[in-house]
Amino acid sequence: MLPILRPPKFDLGELARIQNQIAKKVRQRDGFRKLETIAGCDISFSRGDLAYAACVLLDYKSLETLDHRTIRVKLSFPYIPTFLAFRELEGMLKAVGNIKADVYMVGAHGLAHPRRAGLACHLGVVLNKPTLGVAKSRLCGEAPMPPNRKGAHTFLKDGKETIGALLRTQPNSKPVYVSIGHKLSLKTAMKITLDTSRDHRLPEPLRIAHELATEAMQS
């Protein structure tokens, strides 16, 4: 069993070492031959240690839903800031199941993480598939606000290192934080985010996955 799925509880030093190992495995260049399908992965929390994880598979061009899976998961690891993957990765992997996509979009950070190992990086390394993170709030780094037009962006920097981008998916809407998960360049991660954004702040893979998880939680 991978230590990221059965981590030593509360040993933050050991958890950080595991994250550093994940960060070293991340590849920041495009690792796909085709881009015909994309999966969105998200988790909605119910109460206590219960959550609902969802994965939806979309046709990349039409954004039509091809498959989806939503499961109820019991979280065994507590919420600790910057250690989200140890809490959510196992449930997200169960939701992904046998859903095969060319790229996976995660509702969390990737490299835009203090140790360059957000949930999107963990998922990408474990699956050995291209992943990107799209988050609604900043975890670390600084970026100026981009102009108020779709596609405008500024780079998210931690010191001199570029760790992501603040990208405007819709005018008159807050931008999102995009970062590499695994086997993608930042340029491609931003393009994928824009290609899959229609009339909402969140791109369609994440919006639909979030709706599926929320509906399951409320039913």
C-alpha positions in Angstrom: 0.0 0.0 0.0 1.3 3.4 -1.0 2.3 5.6 2.0 0.2 8.4 0.6 -2.9 6.2 0.9 -2.0 4.9 4.4 0.1 7.7 5.8 1.6 7.9 9.3 -0.9 10.0 11.1 0.1 13.4 12.4 3.8 12.9 11.7 4.1 16.1 9.6 7.8 15.6 9.0 7.2 12.2 7.4 4.2 13.5 5.4 6.3 16.4 4.1 9.0 13.9 3.1 6.4 11.9 1.1 5.3 15.1 -0.6 8.8 15.9 -1.5 9.1 12.5 -3.1 5.9 13.1 -5.1 7.2 16.6 -6.2 10.4 15.0 -7.6 8.3 12.7 -9.7 6.2 15.4 -11.3 7.0 16.0 -15.0 6.3 19.5 -16.3 5.9 18.7 -20.0 3.0 17.4 -22.1 2.8 13.6 -21.8 -0.2 12.8 -24.0 -0.5 11.8 -27.6 -4.1 12.8 -28.1 -6.6 14.9 -26.2 -10.0 13.4 -26.9 -11.4 13.0 -23.4 -11.0 14.8 -20.1 -12.1 13.8 -16.6 -13.1 16.1 -13.8 -12.5 15.0 -10.2 -14.0 16.6 -7.1 -15.1 15.8 -3.5 -18.0 17.3 -1.5 -18.1 16.9 2.2 -21.1 15.8 4.1 -20.5 15.7 7.9 -17.7 14.5 10.1 -15.6 12.0 8.1 -18.1 11.4 5.3 -17.7 12.8 1.8 -18.8 12.1 -1.7 -16.2 11.8 -4.5 -17.1 12.2 -8.2 -15.4 11.7 -11.5 -17.0 12.6 -14.8 -15.6 11.8 -18.2 -16.3 14.3 -21.0 -15.6 14.4 -24.7 -13.0 17.1 -25.0 -14.4 18.8 -28.1 -18.1 18.8 -27.3 -17.9 18.6 -23.5 -20.7 16.0 -23.6 -20.7 13.6 -20.6 -19.5 10.1 -21.6 -19.4 8.4 -18.2 -19.5 9.3 -14.5 -19.0 7.7 -11.1 -19.9 9.0 -7.7 -19.2 7.2 -4.5 -19.6 7.7 -0.7 -16.3 7.7 1.1 -15.2 7.6 4.7 -12.2 9.8 5.3 -9.7 8.3 7.7 -7.2 11.2 7.8 -7.9 14.6 9.5 -7.9 17.9 7.7 -4.4 19.5 8.0 -3.6 22.5 5.8 -1.2 21.7 2.9 -1.7 18.0 3.5 -5.0 17.6 1.7 -3.9 14.7 -0.5 -3.5 12.4 2.5 -7.2 13.1 3.3 -8.8 13.0 -0.2 -6.6 11.0 -2.6 -7.9 7.5 -1.7 -11.5 8.5 -2.2 -10.7 10.3 -5.4 -9.0 7.2 -6.8 -12.0 5.2 -5.9 -14.2 7.6 -7.8 -11.9 7.5 -10.8 -12.1 3.7 -10.8 -11.9 2.4 -14.4 -12.7 5.8 -16.0 -9.9 6.3 -18.5 -9.2 9.8 -19.7 -6.4 11.5 -21.6 -6.2 14.2 -19.0 -7.6 14.5 -15.4 -8.7 17.9 -14.0 -8.7 18.1 -10.2 -10.5 20.6 -8.0 -7.4 21.4 -6.0 -3.9 22.7 -6.4 -1.0 21.0 -8.2 2.5 22.6 -8.1 0.9 25.7 -6.5 1.7 24.2 -3.1 4.4 25.0 -0.6 6.1 21.7 -1.3 5.0 21.6 -5.0 2.9 18.5 -4.2 -0.8 19.4 -4.2 -3.6 16.8 -4.6 -3.4 17.1 -8.5 0.3 16.1 -8.3 -0.5 13.1 -6.1 -3.3 11.9 -8.4 -1.2 12.4 -11.5 1.9 10.5 -10.1 -0.2 7.6 -8.8 -2.2 7.3 -12.0 0.9 8.1 -14.1 -1.4 10.3 -16.3 -1.5 14.0 -17.2 -3.3 16.1 -14.5 -3.9 19.7 -13.7 -5.2 21.5 -10.7 -7.8 24.2 -10.8 -8.6 25.9 -7.5 -10.8 28.7 -6.4 -8.5 30.1 -3.8 -4.7 30.7 -3.3 -2.6 28.4 -1.2 0.8 30.0 -1.7 2.6 32.4 -3.9 1.6 35.8 -5.3 0.0 36.9 -8.5 -1.4 40.3 -9.7 -5.1 40.4 -10.6 -5.4 39.7 -14.4 -7.4 42.1 -16.7 -11.2 41.6 -16.7 -11.5 39.5 -19.9 -11.7 35.8 -20.6 -8.3 34.3 -21.1 -6.4 37.0 -19.3 -3.8 35.7 -16.9 -0.9 36.5 -14.6 1.7 34.1 -13.3 1.6 32.9 -9.8 5.1 33.1 -8.3 6.7 31.9 -5.1 9.8 34.0 -4.9 11.3 33.7 -8.4 9.7 30.4 -9.2 6.5 30.3 -11.3 4.2 27.7 -9.7 1.0 28.4 -11.6 -1.3 31.0 -13.1 -4.2 33.2 -12.1 -6.5 32.7 -15.0 -9.7 34.6 -15.9 -12.2 32.0 -17.3 -15.1 34.5 -17.5 -15.3 38.3 -17.5 -16.8 39.8 -14.4 -16.0 36.7 -12.4 -13.2 35.8 -10.0 -10.2 34.1 -11.7 -9.1 30.6 -10.9 -5.7 29.3 -9.9 -4.3 26.8 -12.5 -1.2 24.7 -11.9 0.5 21.6 -13.3 -0.4 18.3 -11.7 1.8 15.9 -13.7 2.8 15.4 -17.4 1.6 18.8 -18.5 3.2 22.2 -19.2 1.6 25.2 -17.6 0.8 26.6 -21.0 -1.2 23.5 -21.8 -2.9 23.4 -18.4 -4.1 27.0 -19.0 -5.3 26.1 -22.6 -7.2 23.1 -21.3 -8.9 25.2 -18.6 -10.0 27.8 -21.2 -11.0 25.2 -23.8 -13.3 23.5 -21.2 -14.8 26.7 -19.8 -18.2 27.8 -21.1 -20.6 30.1 -19.1 -19.3 29.5 -15.6 -16.2 30.4 -13.5 -15.3 26.7 -13.2 -14.5 24.7 -16.3 -17.1 22.1 -17.2 -15.3 19.0 -16.0 -15.1 20.4 -12.4 -18.4 22.1 -12.5 -20.2 18.8 -13.4 -18.1 16.7 -11.0 -18.9 19.1 -8.2 -22.7 19.0 -9.0 -22.6 15.2 -9.1 -20.9 15.0 -5.7 -23.1 17.6 -4.2 -26.3 16.0 -5.5 -25.2 12.6 -4.0 -24.4 14.3 -0.7 -27.9 15.9 -0.5 -29.9 12.8 -1.6 
